[in-house]
Amino acid sequence: MKRFEDLTLQDDFMFCKVMQNPYFCKKLIEIILSDTIGRITYISVQHNIKTYEQAKSVRFDVLVQTENGKFYDVEMQVSNERNIPKRMRFYQAALDISFLDKGNSYNNLNDSFIIFICLFDVIGKNRPIYTFENICLEDKNISLQDGTKKVIINAEAFENTKDKELKDFLTYLKTGKAKNQFTRGIEEMIQTVKQNEQARQEYRLLSTFEMDARDKGFSEGTYNNKRETAKLMKMEKCDNDFIMRITGLSEAEIEKL
């Protein structure tokens, strides 16, 4: 794990800290989509969703809902695990299942956008942005209108980016050079987070937990390990939401510790 002082926007921990700020979160989504998204009513970082008991759970980096009900999942992807398209498909499904209440009509499914910000070119066509939606193969002018869009950002192509704001953001992401007010604001926030002792403790605890989990594997055998981590976090006066996010334990389980 990186030293806390060396973290940048590329790192999940710092990306989530910055995206907890509604201004930066809203502005980034609007730059990526070239559209306004309305007021944000809900932001959750490292949001765990388990669709049903036997299913693989999903942890979204940043999950956002706006006042018009639309959902935006924003992921930072540093390493190329060659599974992004299928992961996006699964994330979309998990989001739909978890937010469609039993008995609700399918038409109640909210519009959703799955956005992956990648430091590499997933598709391999050297475009800075790839936007996908379901269209009719027989007539490309007909959209399925199922309310879903998937967007993949390729930060590798920052020099080819025509949109000025997106180019400035991708340049900052890849090189660390803040060229406009938005990226300078992000850089200032990152420096502020680095001065925050509670954030430093959170990162240390997260690093410890992730290393333990990697050593032991995410099996039932790690349940006690999660409990021990949660106990330690309670002693450090971390709030329950943060403990739930890091360990995956329920609030009831944490209260019993």
TAVENBEL-V105755 format. One record per helix or strand of 3 or more residues. SS is the DSSP state (H for helix, E for strand). FROM is the first residue (numbers start at 1). TO is the last residue. If there is no record, write none. Layout:
# TAVENBEL-V105755
ss=<SS,SS>
from=<FROM,FROM>
to=<TO,TO>
This chain:
# TAVENBEL-V105755
ss=<H,H,H,E,E,E,H,H,E,E,E,H,H,H,H,H,H,H>
from=<4,12,22,40,58,71,84,106,112,129,148,155,164,181,197,220,240,251>
to=<6,19,33,49,66,77,99,108,118,132,154,160,175,194,216,235,247,256>
